[in-house]
């Protein structure tokens, strides 16, 4: 259907629209109270569109939309779609998938607390995101000292206990729920205390602990009372370092921005019980100084989508267009009223001003660091040209590595770096086809032959530099292949691991690069990346071979059932851990077959 027809057929209902380019790639996701009015407005020439919107409209080739029952549903779906497609024209958190969270596994009988970068809908509670990984680690260390919850990965339940505790119990880093040293209700109370701490409610936590201390003291259990006293003292020390910013002891998030070109820094200051308990800064892409409203709106949706605790009051530097709909959404998440406010004077205005000053400073700091980081790889490229006496800068470098662990499933990897940075779209993997047994020299010869005979035959350009993992032996085998292909003048070097020596054609002694040079750092990164890529591929092939071999040996399991099992569980290890009931849930697996699979795997799995 043509774009004009799609516009005519749009419904006058709330929903989310997805704009696509000629390649079918989603380049923009938006929400609307009326899909018809909102989407058609993009194509009205009378509208005074921004340059960004004009550039978007030029690239729209196709449309798709999803109807929702309300604007709030549309807002939630929009945030989910932006996270899924990462559209070029949307304002989005830069690298938001890498931000760490603190996870409490409240979906377990005996929850654990740890750092994660993956947020799932699994019934657990997530706190964050945080931008400072070191701060997260320090927080976790503090929590484990104050609240010794378990951190093992055992699947503990109230019915299933261990015979003996691990080392953490004996060094007083765990209270031993696995051996019933702590009642379930006491353990759960401690989990609630951890949640209060992470929500910034230290004053509430202190009151609760003081109540517990008074209770156990009355029972003359002075040892536990002393432990609670020490916990309270430690938490009070933390709160003393926190600045009092609100005399009304309010819970607030204070949010402000700073802009530079198409980047923005969003500063969030976390105020709990009137105290400034923390702050984070986030870099957002695709922004503009003319559209602070859009930046704040995008941040609110993406940040609070995965945030566990939402305060009653959020202070913003300007009032946003979608204020009411975002308030409705946050009300649902919090379970009570949330107010988005734009203070004009007084203490709250001072808080917003403080957030703005921090945003400007952090954006400036980010730009300086980004500029430095972008120059470092290019400096390495320039130094390589000098140290290796190359005719031109090695803009494109191709690195090889062989993975041949225990003589099985030998593979090779090719990684590509352009301008000193990895270009993962050009990475390649090779299964070794012609070499039997552990012979790295012959394997390198095969891979170089396969890679560059293809480039030569297709008339493609050779890289500026080839880097192989190994010394003179590997280098000589690769040189022989290049000579046969008629590209003997191709720059190629071998990098030996032991002394980081660079071996060169027609040179007796290796080149030793300066230990603190960017050139050495660059070739080490290329070598290590090639090694990582090769080892991962090797492990994948070996795991696949072992998995297929074991499942194929089970009576009654053919290719279809094997594929169904692997698709449902994801790995052989998870199939091994599954119960008969869980195995029976797989399509094509009867209860009888599930029993056969369960018994076979139990019998053939090492204890």
N, C-alpha and C positions, 0 to 999 in steps of 0.2 A: 504494500500500500504506500502511495506517495505521501510525503510529509504534509502537504496541504490537506489531503484527505484525513490524515490522522488528527490534524488540528481541528477540523470540522467535527470529528466524531468524539472529541474529548467530553467526558461527563461533567456535569456541574456538581461534583461531589468532592469531599475531602480525600486526600490520598498523597502518594509519593510518586514523583515523575523521575525517570532516568533518561538522560539525553546521551545519545551515542554518536560516534564519528563514523566515517566510511568503513573502518575496520571492525565495527561492532563493539568497540571499546567504550565503556561508560565514562564520559568525561564530566558529567555533572549530575548531582542528585539534589532534588529539592522537595519541599512539602508545600501543600496548598490547602486552603479552606475550600476553594473551588478550583479543581484542576483546569477546567476550561478557561477561566479568566486568567489564572496565573501563567499558564504555559503560553497562551496566545499573546500575552503582553510582551513576551520576548521578541516577537516578530512584528510589533507595531512600530512603524518608522517614526510616528509622531512622538514616541517616548524618547526622553533624553537619557539614553543608556550610557553607562560608563564604558571606557575602552575595553575593560575586561569582558563585559557582557557582549559587546560587539564582536570581540574575538571568539567568544563562545558560540554565538549564533552562526557565525561563518562556518563553523566546524560541525554543526548539528546535521546529521544525515538520517537519523532514525529516533523514534521515541518509544518509550514503554512506560507504563504506569501501573500502580497497585492501589486499589481502592481500600479505604479504611472507614471505620464507623465514626471516628471523631478526629479532631485536630491533634489531640494528645497522642492517639495511636499513630497518626502520621508523623509526629515529631519523633517518637521512639523508633519507628521504622526507618525514618530518614537517617538518624544517627547510626543505626545498624548497617544500612546500605553504604554509607560513607566509609565506615570502617572496613567493610567487605571489599569495596571496589577502589578505594583511595583515589577518587576522581581528580583529574588535573585541575579543574576549575573551581573545586570546592576549597574553602578555607579548612585546614586540617592541622591537627597536632603533628609536629615533625617527629617521625620515628616513634609514634605513640605505642607501638607494639613492644618496644624494648624497655619501656618504663617498668621498674620493679614495683611489686605490691607485697604487702604482708598478708599472708593467708592463714586463717584459723579454720581448721577442718571440722567445723561444727556438724558436718554430716557423718562424723564418726562417734562412737561411744566414748572414746577417750581422745579428744582433739589434740592436734599438734599445731605449732606456730612456726612458720618458716617463710622465706622469701620466694616469690615466684614472678615470672614475667608473662605467664599465661593465665587469663581469666576465663573460667568456665562456669556454666550454669549447672553446678554440681551440689548445690545446697551449702557450700562453704561460705565463709565471710571473708571479703577482701577489703583491705585498707590501703589507700593510695589513690592514684599513682604518685610515686615519689621520683624526683629527678636526681637525688643524691644517693648513690648506691652505698657509699661508706656510712652515711647517716642511718640507712636502713639496717646495715650490719651491726652498728653500734647499738641501735634500738633493740635488736633481737638479742644481743649479748646481755644487755641490761635486763630485758624481760626474763631471760633464762636464769639470771641471778636472783631476781625478785620472785619469780613464779616458776619453779622447776617442773614445767610440764615435760612430758616425754617428747623426744624428737626422733625416735626410731620409726621405721616404716612398717612395723608389724601390724597385722590386721587384728587389733584387739577388740574383743567384745566383752560384755558383762558375763557371758556364758563361757568364753574361751580364755583360759589363763595359761601363763607360762610356768614351767617348773622352777626356773631361777631367773633372777634379774640380770641385766647387763651391767657393764662397768659404770655407766652414768648414775645408776642407783647407789653404787658403793662410794662414789665420790660426791654424793649429794647434789647431783645435777638433775635428778629425776626422783619423783616420790614413789616409784614402783607400782603403778596401776596394774602392770602385767602380773604381779604376784599378790595382788589385793592388799598392798600396804596402805592404800588410801581409799576410802569409800568413794563410790561413784558420785554421790551428791557433793562431797567436798571438792572433788576434782572439777566438777562442773561449775562450782562457785568460783574456783580459781580461774577458770576459763572466762567467766563473766567479768572478773576483775581485770584480766588482760584486755578485754574489749573496752572497758571503761578507760583504761590507760591509753589505748590507741585512739580512742575518740577524743582524747584531750581532756577528759573529765577527771583530772587528778584529785580535785577537791572532793568530788563525790566518792572516789575510790578511798581517799583517806578517811572519810566519815564511815564508810562501810567497814574498813579494817579496824578502826577504833572501836566500832560496835562489837566486832568479833573479839577483839582483845579484851574488852570489858567482860564479855560473856564467859570466855575461857578462864579469865582471872578469878571470877566469882566461883568457878568450879575448882579453883586452886590448881589448874593445869598451867603452872608458871613457865614451863619450858616452851609450850606453844605460844603463850602470851609474849614471851621474849622474842620469839621469831617474828611475830606480828609487829611488835614494837620496832624491830630492825627494818622491816619492810616500810613501815610508816616513815621512819627517819630518812630512809633512802629516797622515797618519793617526795618528801618535803624539801630535800636538798635540790631536787630537780625543779620543783615549782618556784623555789627562791630565785632561780636563774631566769625565770620567765617574767617578762615585763607586764605590769598591770596597765592595760590600755582602756578598759571600760569600767567605770565605777559601779555600773548596774549588774555586774557579773553575768554578762550576756554571752551566748554562743553566736559567733558571727564568722562568715567568710568574707574577706575584703578583697575585691578584684579590680585591677586596673591594668592598662596596657601602655606599651611604647612601640612605635612603628619605625621601620627603615626599609624603604623600597617595598618589596613584596613579603617582607618578614615582619612579624610582631612578637614581642615578648609579653606574655600575660603573667602578671604577678598575683599570686593568691596568698594572703596572710590569714592564718588560722587562729581565731580567737575563741578560747573556751573558758567559761566562767570568768570572763573579763580579762584573762591573761593571754598574751601572745605566745602560743605554744609551738608554733612552727610556721614556715613559709616555703613556698616552692615557686619556681619560675618555669614556664613552658614556652618553647618556641613554636610559632604557628606559621605555616606557609600559605601563599596565595592571598595575602591580606593587602590592604591599602589604607593610608592615613585618612582618606575620605570616607571610609566605611568602618569606623570603630564599632558601630552598632552590629555589623555583620560579624566582626571578629569576636566580640563578646558573646553574641548569640551562639556562634559555632563552638566556642570554648565551653560555655555552660552545658550544651548538649553532650559534647564528647567527654568532658571531665566528669560530670555527675552521672553519666550512664553506668559507670562501674564503681562509683564511690559508695561506701557502705553507710557512712553517717552524713546527713545533711542538716546543717544548723537551721534554726528558726528564721534567721535573718542573713541575707546576702547583700552586701553593699557594693554598688557598681559606680563607675565614674560618670556614666551617662545612662539615661533611660532608654531601654531597647524597645523596638517595635513589637516583638513577640513576648512582651513581659507577661501578659495574662496567661497565654497558653503554656509558657515555661513554668510559671507559678503553679498552674493546675497539675502539670506533670510532676513537679517536685513535691507537691502536696501528696500525690498518690504514693510516691516513693517513701516519703518520710512518715506518712500516716497521720500528719497533722499540718497545720497551716505554715507555709513558708512565704516570706515576704522579700521581694526584690526591691531594694530601696536605692535612691540616688540622693544622698545628703547634700545640702547646699551650704551648710554652715555647722559650726560646733565641733565636738569631739569626733563624731563619725566622719565629717568632712576631712578632718585632719588625718584620720586613718586611711582614707582613700588617697589623700595627697602623699602619704608615706608610701603606699603601695605603688603609686605612679613614679615616685623618685627611685624606688628599688627596681621597677621595671626598666626605666631608662638606663640605670647603671648595669643591670644584668644583660640587656640587649647589647650595649656597647662592649661589655666583656665578651659576650658570645661572638660578636663580629670580629673582634681582635683575634680571638682563639681560632675562629674559622679561617680567617685570612692566613694565620700562621700554619694551620694544619694543611691548607690547600697548597702552600708554597713548599712544604717539606718534601712531598713526593717528587715535585719538579726539580728540587735541589738534588735529590738522589739520582734522577735521570741525568742531570747535567754532570754530576760528579762521576757517574759511570762512564760517560763518554770520555772524560779526561783520564781517569785511572786505567781504563781498558784500551785507550788509544783508538777509539772508534772514529770513523769518518763523519758520522752524524749522530745526533742524540738518539738513544734507544727508546723511541716513543712507544713502540709495541714490542713487548718481550713475551716470549712463549717459554714456559717452564715445564719440564717433564719429571715424572717420578714413577718408580716401579714398586708395586706392593706384592710380595710373594711370601706371605707368612706360612711357615710349616709346609712349604712346597705345594700348596693347593690353591686353586682358583687364582692364578697369577693375573694381575691387571696392571694397567698403566694409566696415568692421568696426564692431561695437558691443561695448564692454566694460562690465562692471558692477562697481562697487565698493560694498560695504556695510560701514558702520562703518570706512571707511578702508582696507579690505582687498579684494583682487580676489575676485569670486565667479564662477569660471570656468564653472560649470554654466549660467550665464545669458548667456554670450557668444554673439553671433550674427555670421554672415557674410552678405554680400549680393553677388550678381552684379548689376552695373548693367545694366538692361534697356532703358531709354528714351532714353539719352543717347548720341549719336554724337560721337566725337572728344574731345579733352581739355578738358572743361568742369567743373571742380571744383564751381562754384556749383550747376549744374543737377544734378550727381550727389548733392550733399548734400541738395538739395531732394527728390530721388526717395527717398533712403533715409529721411529724416525722415518723409516722407509714408507710406511703407510700414510703418515701425515704429509710429508713433503713431495712424494710422488704425485699425490692428488693435486696439491697446489701447483706444481710444475705443469702437469698435464692440462689443468683447467686454466692455466695462464694467470693464476692469482698471485698477488704480491706476497713476497716472503717477509717474515718479521724483521725488525731492525736488529734483534738479538735473540738467540736461542740459549737457554740455560738448562743444563741437565744436572740432575742430582747424582754426583759421583766424581771420581777422579779421572786419571789418564785413561784407564781401561774403557770406561763408558764413552769418554770423549772420542777416543780413536775409532770405536765402532760407529759412532754417529758421523764422524768425519768421512769415513769410507763411503757411507750411503750418500752423503751430500755430494761427494766427488763423482760418484756414479750418475747422479742426477744432473750433473753439470752446473752445480751451484757451490763450487768449492770455496768461493770468496765470501760465502755467507758467514757473518760473525756468529760464533758459537763458543760457549765456555762451559767447563765443568766445575761444580762447586762441591768440594769434599767437606764432609761434616766435621771431622775431627778438629782441624785447625782453621776451618773456614778459608781454605786455600782455593784460589781461582786458577784452574788449569787452562792454558791457552795453546792453540795450535802452533807448532814449530818453535816452542819455547821450552827449554829444559826445566827451569825452575818456575814454580807457581807464583802468581801475584798475590801479595798480602795486602788487602785493603785496610786503611786505618780503622781501628776499633771503634772510634766514635764518629765515623763518617755516615752520612745519609745513604751513600752508595752501598755500604755493607748492609745497613738496615733494610734497604730495598731488596737486595738479592736474597737476604735471609727470609723476608716475608714471602717472596715468590717461591722459594724452596719449601718453606713450611706449609704454604697453601697447597702446593702440588702434592706434598706428602699427605696432608689432611684429606684431600679430595680422593687420592688413590686408596688410602686405608679405609675410608668410609665405603667406597665402592666394593672393595674386597670383602669387608664384613657383611655387606648386603648380599653379595653373591653366596658367601659361605653359609649365612643364616638361611637363605632361600633354599640352598641345596640340602641342608640338614633338615629343615622343616618339611620339604617335599618328600624327602626320603622316609622320614618317620611316619608321616601321614599316609604315604603310599603303601606302607607295610601293614596298615590296619585292615583286616578283612572287611570287605564291603565298601571301602572308601575309594571311589574313582575320582576323576578329574573334577567333575561338577561339585561333588560334596566337599572335596578338598578346598576348592575355590570359595564355596559358600562359608566354610568354617573360617578361612583366613580373612574373608571380607567382613564377617560378623565380629570376630575377636581381634583381628589385627596382627596377631603374632602367635607362634607356637607356645610361647611361655604362658600367654593368657588362656590358650586352649587347655593347657595342662592344669591350670588353676581353676578352671570352670567346674561347676557341679554338674551332675547328670541332668538336673532340671534346666540349667542354663544351656547346656549342649542341645537339649531337646527343643529349645526355642529357635534354633537355626533352621531355615527353610530346607526341606529335604532330609532332615535328620529325625527319624522316629525315636520313640522312647527306648526301644530295643537297641537301635544303633547307637544312641547316646550312651547307653550302659556299656556297650562293646568298646566305644572310643575311650570312655572314662577308665575302664578296667585295664585296657591295653597301655594307656599312657602312664597310669599309676605303676604298672608292673615294669615298664621300661624306662622309668625316670629314676635317675640316681637320687638317693636320699641326701 
